[in-house]
């Protein structure tokens, strides 16, 4: 399992984006790729900057993003602003 931290910009209110992220449709899409959202939040300093933390099998987030990029873009997400880092458990 990987834990992925993704930061990106949105072009609208965080509450609007969060309601879509928390929707049944988004849950279904995440579940299809075994992605478990752990946290989502907005920057205290920039209301257009969002962070999302997921856990998922290796490579699942990239597959999800490739398959759903058109859907994601319709929710005021700036796909060019994605910054992703992957974290592994200490063993």
C-alpha positions in Angstrom: 0.0 0.0 0.0 1.1 3.5 -0.7 0.0 6.8 0.9 -0.2 9.6 -1.6 -0.3 13.3 -0.9 -1.6 15.4 -3.7 -1.8 19.2 -3.8 -3.5 21.1 -6.5 -5.4 24.3 -7.3 -9.2 24.7 -7.7 -11.0 27.5 -9.6 -14.0 27.8 -7.3 -15.1 27.5 -3.7 -13.6 24.7 -1.6 -17.0 23.8 -0.2 -18.3 23.2 -3.8 -15.3 21.0 -4.7 -15.5 19.1 -1.4 -19.2 18.3 -1.9 -18.3 16.6 -5.2 -15.2 14.9 -3.7 -17.5 13.5 -0.9 -20.3 12.4 -3.3 -21.5 8.9 -3.9 -20.2 9.2 -7.5 -16.7 10.0 -6.3 -16.8 7.2 -3.7 -17.8 4.7 -6.4 -14.9 5.9 -8.7 -12.4 5.7 -5.8 -13.6 2.3 -4.8 -13.2 1.0 -8.4 -9.4 1.6 -8.0 -9.2 0.6 -4.3 -8.4 4.2 -3.3 -9.2 5.2 0.3 -9.4 8.9 0.9 -7.9 9.7 4.3 -8.0 13.5 4.4 -8.9 16.5 2.2 -8.4 20.1 3.2 -7.9 23.6 2.0 -4.8 25.8 2.7 -5.2 28.4 5.4 -3.2 30.8 3.3 -4.7 30.2 -0.1 -8.4 29.2 -0.5 -7.7 27.8 -4.0 -5.0 25.3 -2.8 -6.2 21.8 -1.9 -4.5 18.8 -0.4 -5.8 15.2 -0.6 -4.2 12.2 1.2 -5.1 8.7 -0.1 -4.1 5.1 0.6 -4.2 2.7 -2.3 -2.3 -0.1 -4.1 0.8 0.9 -6.0 -0.1 2.7 -9.2 -3.8 2.9 -8.5 -4.0 6.7 -8.2 -2.3 7.2 -11.6 -4.7 4.8 -13.2 -7.6 6.6 -11.5 -6.4 10.0 -12.7 -5.9 8.8 -16.3 -9.3 7.2 -16.4 -11.2 10.1 -14.7 -9.3 13.3 -15.8 -12.2 14.6 -17.9 -14.6 14.1 -15.0 -12.2 15.7 -12.5 -11.6 18.7 -14.8 -15.3 19.5 -14.9 -15.1 20.2 -11.1 -13.0 23.3 -11.4 -9.7 21.4 -10.7 -6.6 22.7 -12.4 -5.0 19.5 -13.5 -1.8 21.2 -14.5 -1.2 22.2 -10.9 -1.0 18.6 -9.5 1.9 17.9 -7.2 2.1 14.4 -6.0 4.3 12.6 -3.5 4.2 8.9 -2.5 4.9 7.7 1.0 5.6 4.1 2.1 5.3 2.6 5.5 8.4 1.9 7.5 9.1 -1.8 7.8 
